[in-house]
Amino acid sequence: MQEGLAKRAGTGVIFVLVMLFGLYGGRYSFVALFTVVTSLCLWEFLSLCLHNESKIDFYRKIIGVVFGMLPFALVSILQLQTSSDYIKLGIVVLFPIIFLTFIFELFADSKRPFLNIAILILGAIYIGTPFSLLCYIAFYEEYFYANTVFGLLVLTWANDTGAYLAGSKFGKHKLFPRISPKKSWEGAIGGFIVTLLIAWLISYYFRELNWWNWTVIAMIVSVFGPLGDLVESMLKRSIDVKDSGNLLPGHGGFLDRFDAFIFMMPYVAAYIIWVRG
């Protein structure tokens, strides 16, 4: 058990250090970091959903990752204010790649071609789009808001940790036993309280948003973060697997670490974009 805890702690420290370096290394290190994160989350999602029975599925996953990365890539180019020629090039590339998925299935001789296409499209919506919205938060009016992004990550981690600790200590009433038997209402309440406290602390240091904005964001994270965790649990339960991957020893896969962050991002992004006007 101690060996497992040490492995988990070591992975956690390295993970946080890499995230900090990517976030605070500048605009391009941020894009590089989340290009890797988005790609790995897409790869794990497609590995869960596709059959993975032949080399064809390997190529299908590559196409799915490229396709799923398009929203993030296009928004990154736009927000970094790269020349309009590159933006036009991205748009020109977008639709041919979309229809490439149909062409691939035409020649792949699959028994479920449109289901495979639907999975690739779902990957772009479920994973690619939330990370593309993150770029709208990070880059605004020629400024790079690394603190805001880090604050969102911290709130997501705080909610998960608070829910785990409160649920372990006080959990009696099951939150969603059909999908995740270990989650409890007591854990959800504990996660909400911890997230709210951390949000107030963050507001003193990360002043791009005021304390009220951070409070609202904490409430959004506390509602939609756990729902994102449940959605991924629903996916894993449907195919009888425990983790989305094994790239993070002691923690599972990247999708396991970012499931809550991915799911709450559209709601947080909508709120922040509305606040900024």
N, C-alpha and C positions, 0 to 999 in steps of 0.2 A: 504493500500500500504506500509506504514512504517513497519507494522508487517511482511509483506512478505519480505521486504528488510532486516530486522533484522534477520529473519530466514535464508535467503540466506547467509548473512554475517557470522552468527554463524556457519552454516554448513561448509562454506568455510574455516574458521579459524581452526576448528577441523580437517577437511580434510587435510589441509596443515601440521598441527602439526603431525598427524599420519604418513603422507608420510615422513616427515623429520626424525621422530623417526625410522621408518622402514629402510630408506636409510642409515642413519648414525649410526645405532646401530650395524653394522657389517654385515658380509657376510650372516649369517643365518637369521638375522632379515630381510634382504633384500629379501631373498628367501621366508620367511614366508609372508612378506607383499605382494609380487607379486603373491604368490600362492593364497592368498585371493582375490586379485584384479582380477586375471585371472579367478578364479572360479566364481566370481560374474558376470563378464562380460559374461562368457559362459552361466550361468544360465539365465540371462536376454535375451540373444540372442535366446536361445532355447525356452524360454517362449513366445517370440514374434513369432517364426516360427512354433511351434507345436500347435496343436489344444487345448491342456490343457482341454480336456473334461472329462477325466477319470483318475483313479489312474494309469492306464497304462502309461499315458503321464508323470506322476510324476516320475515313475521308468525310463522311456525313457530319461528324462532330467538328472537323476543321472548318467546313463550310458554315456550320451553325455558329461557331465562335466568331468567324469573320463577319457574318451577317448580324449577330447579336452585338458586336462591337460598333457597328455603324452609327447608332444614335450617339454613343459616347464620343466617337471620333469626330462626327460632324459638329456637335455642340462645342467640343474642345477647340476645334479650328475656329469656329465662330466667336467664342468668348475670348480666345487669345488674340483676336483681331488680325489673323493672318490675312494676306491679300485676298481680294475677292476672287482671283483666279483659282486659288486652292479651294475656296468654298464652292465655286461652280463645279470644279473637278469632283469634289465629294458628292454633290448632288447627282452629277452625271453617273458616278459609280454606283450610287445607292440602288437605283431601280434595276440595272442589269444584274446586280448580285441577288436581289430579291427573286428575280425570275430564273436565276441560275439554280436555285433550289428546286424549281419545277423541272428544269432540264436534267438535273442530276438524277432525280427520281424516275424520269422517263427512261433513262438508260440503266438504272440500278436494278431493274427487274425485282422491285420490292413487292411484297404482298400487301403492304399498307402504305402506299406512297403519300396519300394526303394526310395521314396521321403523322408521318415523319415530317412533312412540310409544316403541319400545325405545331409540332413540338419545336421546330426551329424558330418559328414566328413567336411562339410563347416565350422562348428564351430571350428574344430581343425585347419583348414587352416587360416580362417579369424581372429581368436582370439588367439588360442594356439600358432601358429607359430610366430607371431610378438613378443609376450612376451618371447618366447624361444630365439629369436634373441637378446633381451635385455640382456640376461645373457652373451652373447658373448661380448657385450659392457662393462658390469659391471666387468667381470672377465677376466683378460688378463695377462699372464706371472706371475702368482702368486700374482698379485696386484688386489685390489678392487677399482674400479673407481666410487665411489659414486657421486663425483662432476660432472662427465660427464653425468650420468643418471639424476641427479637433473637439470643440465643445459638443457637437452632435454625437461624435463617437463616444466621448466620455459619458454623456447622458444615456446612450444605449447600453454601454457597459455597466453603468451604475444601476440601471433598471434591471438588467439581467442578474447582477450580483445581489442586489437588494431582494429580488424575488426569490432567489435561491436560498439566501440565508433565512429570510422570514418564513419561507415555505418549509425549510428543514426543521425549524424550531417550533413553529406554531401551526403548520399546515394540517387542517382537518377536513375542510370542505373542498371537494374536488371542483376544479375550474372547468375542465373539459375532458372527462375521463375516457371518452371514446377515442380521442386523438392522443392525449398526453396524460396518462394516469397520475403522474407525479406532480403536476401543476395544481396549485390550490388558490382559492380566493385570498387566503391570508398572505400567500406569497405575492400575489398581484398587488395587494394593498401595500405590503412592505416595499415592493419595487417602486410603487408610485411615490411613497413618502421619501425614500432615499433619492429618487430622481429629482424630486422637488427641492430637497435640501441642496443637492449638488448644483442644481440650476441657479439657485440663489447665490451660492458660492462663486460659480462661474461668472455671474453677472458683474461681480466686483473686479474681475480681471480681464474679461473679454467684453469690451465695451462697444463693439460694433452694434450690438443689440442691447436694449435696456433690460432691467430686471423683470418687467412685466412680459416682454417678448420671450425671454428665457423661460418664464413660468408657463406661458402658453405652450411653448415648444416642449417643455417637460411633460405637460399633460398629453400632448400629441404622441410623444415617444412612449408614454406609459400605457396608452391605449393600443396604438398600432404596432409597436414593437413586439409585444407578446402575441398579437395576432399573426405577425409575420413568422414568429417561431412556430406557432401552431400550424400555419400553412405548410411550412417545410416539414414538420412532423407528419402532417397528413400525407405528403408526398412520399416520405420515407416509409411510413407504415403501409402504404398501398403496395409497395414493392418489397417489404420485409427487409429493410436494411437499417442499421443503427446510425451510421454516420454518412455524410455526403462524400467523404474522402478520407485520406490519411496523411495529407501533407503537413498537418499541424499536430505532431505527436501529443497525445493527451487531450486534444481539443477537437479532433475529427478533421473536417475539411474546411475550406474557405467559406463555402456556402453555409456551413453550420455557424461560423463566426459572424457572418454578415446578413443572415436571414432577417433578423429584426430591423437592422439598418436599412436594408433594401425595401422592406415593406412600409416603413414609416416615411421614407424619403419623399414620395409624391405629396404627402400631406404637409410635411415640414417645408418643402420647397414652395408649395402653393402659399403657405402662410408668409414665409420670408419675402417672396416676390411681391405679395400684396402689401406688406409693411413697407417695403422699399418704394412702392408706387411705380 
